[in-house]
Structures are given as structure tokens and as C-alpha cells.
Amino acid sequence: MKKLIAHEDLYDLSSYDYNLPPENIAQSPANPRDSSKLLVWKVKSDEVFTDKKFRDITEFFRPGDLLILNDTRVIPARLKGIRQSGGSCEIFLLRNLTPDFLIWEALVKPARKIHTGSIINVNDKNLRILDEGSEGIRTVKFELSSREEFMNFLDEAGKVPLPPYIHNDNDMREAYQTVFARNDGSVAAPTASLHFTPELLAEMKSMGVKIAYVTLHVGLGTFRPVKTQDIRQHEIHTEHCELSEDTARLIRECKAEGGRVIASGTTAARTLESFNNEWGIKDTGLFIYPGYKFRVVDALITNFHLPESSLIMLVASFASNLAGAWGHEEKILSRLLEIYETCAKNNWRFFSFGDAMFLE
């Protein structure tokens, strides 16, 4: 049944809830990657296409379009350690703080037993707690000599931190990585781009679509749940992002020539909007929800996101920007949730390894 949302409820967290049977949560990626289902929503005319595979997305691209991909690489960021007392603990690396990769912001458990000055042994290597923040956040320093040594240590000792709704014990190091990942630093994949294959990207280039890259290292900000009933009070933890001078130039050229800037995923979209046609390196805490006016992104590839998440709020906001005259934000959100629930009833696959949506 269509969920009707009143304007005064647009910023109420419960307005972003929908019914999803657990069996719709994908536990493994499609094989091949581009064989997942694709829903295309032409928002302005409210046309919805549900008979496509992801590889068919080329039908909806045009020569002169610019596809923006997030080239971050997921690191094996979950570590098991031993405290000085002999008790076990977990260190979940969230955000690199130094060029040598030796100091990190991390989430530790049990936080009540891990304080400033504590030393933790992981795989015969030590790390020290430099500082402590709220909600289990700690600043940790690894007693290693270089970034190369750290990455070798991480490959041996760490595990890829799959989302908690994936109950799959298989080795997911390659499956939970885009085919173009190259910049180490994420604790979660930019999942909308997991659908791409080298062949599909080559096909896009051959038809006149340009491809450029940004980097956003996915951290706590992207996946921590929204807990405030009024979503406007939610604060996203900052995440490191980079946009090169070359990518900024391609964006300006695309716009000037009448092409579309198409973001693959919410992380690419947040990076583009954070820089707003500029270039550089920064930490972004941009939280996009209905009422936000997009300045760079013209079309969006995304997956089906968790209820009440900041990601579904971004998608609702983007759809509202595309809608034109046919509805206000609350009407667009109602329509988005209707599409979600229809897909759930028809056995579409949701979340990180799930099916995809293209909004234009």
C-alpha cells in the first residue's frame, strides 16, 4: 500500500521506514557482476522500467555524459587483539589520520576497558591508544615503521568488515571490491559500483561516455544509523574525500557541452556536491536530505538502501530535485517508498550486494 507522507512529517525519521522481508537482503553478489537487476526511474515523467539487467544501463547513457566513480579500496579493517590484561578485544579501523597510515580513528570493543595509554597486541604487533572519544571511538597508533609494513600487516591480520546484515562466511575480499578500486582507505565498498565490469566500462567509453574518478574513503559517517527522530539533528561523521583538478575540468567541460554528470553511488554524489565544481582534498560531513538543492549531479546510480538510513534520505532528496512540477518532497518520498516496497514484493535483492536503481 502506498505510504502517504504529510509535509510536516518529511523530517521525521519514521517517514523513511518501509517493510522489507529478511530474505530480500542479498548475501552474495550477482555473478557476473552486471547481471543484477536494474530499475530505471525517469523521475520527471514518473516512468519506471523494471525489466532491465545492470548491463542494459548503457541504453540510458548518451555520448557526452560523464560517469563519476569512487575509486576507494576497501581495507581489511577489522582486527582481533589482546589487551594487556589478557582479555580479547576488537579494533575496527575507521579513518586514516596520517600519510604513513600508522595513526587511525578506530571503534574499539569493549570500549569501557580500553583507555588512553593502553597497549593492544594484534598478530604479534602492538598498537597504542593515543586518545579516546565518545561512543567507543579511539585514536590508535601502530608501532610499525612504514605504510608498506602496515599494509602487509593488515593483509595478514585483518578481515574485511562486511555489513552486519550479510551472514556469509565465504572470503569476500574480492567480491566486496570494485573492479577499479585503487586507493586504500575504506571500511565499506561504494556498493553501487560493484555492478560494473571492465567490459561494461569499455563499452561505455566506446559509445562516447567519459569516465572520471573521485575518492571518498567510506567510514563511520556513511553507515552509522540515524538515531534522532528529527533527521535534521543528525550529524554525519566526517569522511576523507579527494577530487582532482582533471576531474573538475571534465565536469566543467561536460556541463558546458550539455552532457550529464552521472554519479555512481551516494559516496560519489556526496563528494561531487561537497566540492561543487572545485577540486582538492577535504573531510566532508555533508548530510543530504530532502530540501537540499543539488548543484553538480544530474543522474544517479544507486542500490536499494536500509530503512531510515541517511542513504535513502539522499536518494529521496535527489529524486525531488529531478521531479520538476509533479510533486513536493513528501510526494516524491511516498513514491520512492512505494517503488521500494513493490520491488521487495517481487523478490528484488536489497542492500550492498543487491540490485541497482538508476534515477534520471
QUIWOKA-V828547 format. One line per field, one symbol per residue. ss: DSSP state (@ for helix, = for strand, . for the rest). psi: psi as a letter, one per 30 degrees, with the letter a starting at -180 (. if undefined). A space follows every 50 residues. Layout:
ss: ???
psi: ???
//
This chain:
ss: ......@@@..=@@@@.....@@@=.......@@@.======....==== ===@@@@@@@.....=====.===...======....=========.... ..=======.@@@.....====..========....======....@@@@ @@@@@@@.=.......................====....@@@@@..@@@ @@@@@@...=======...@@@@......=@@@.....=====.@@@@@@ @@@@@@....====.@@@@@@@@@@....=====..............== ===......@@@@@@@@@@@@@@@@@..@@@@@@@@@@@@@@@@@....= .....====.
psi: kkjkklefgfgkeffgllkjkeffjkfllkjleggllkkkjjeefhkkkg gllefffffgllkfljkkkjglkklifkkklklffflllkjjkekkflfg gfklklkkkkefgjlkfkkkkjhgkklkjelkalhgklkkkkilfleeee eeeeeeflkkillffjijfljgeeehklfgkfjkflgllifffffkleee eeeeefggklklklkjjkbeeefklkfkejfffkkkkkkklkkleeeeee eeeeeegglkjjkjlfeeeeeeeefhgalaklkkgkjklkfkjkfekflk klaklkkglfefeeeeeeeeeffbfflleeeeeeeeeeeeeeeefghlkl aegallkjk.
//
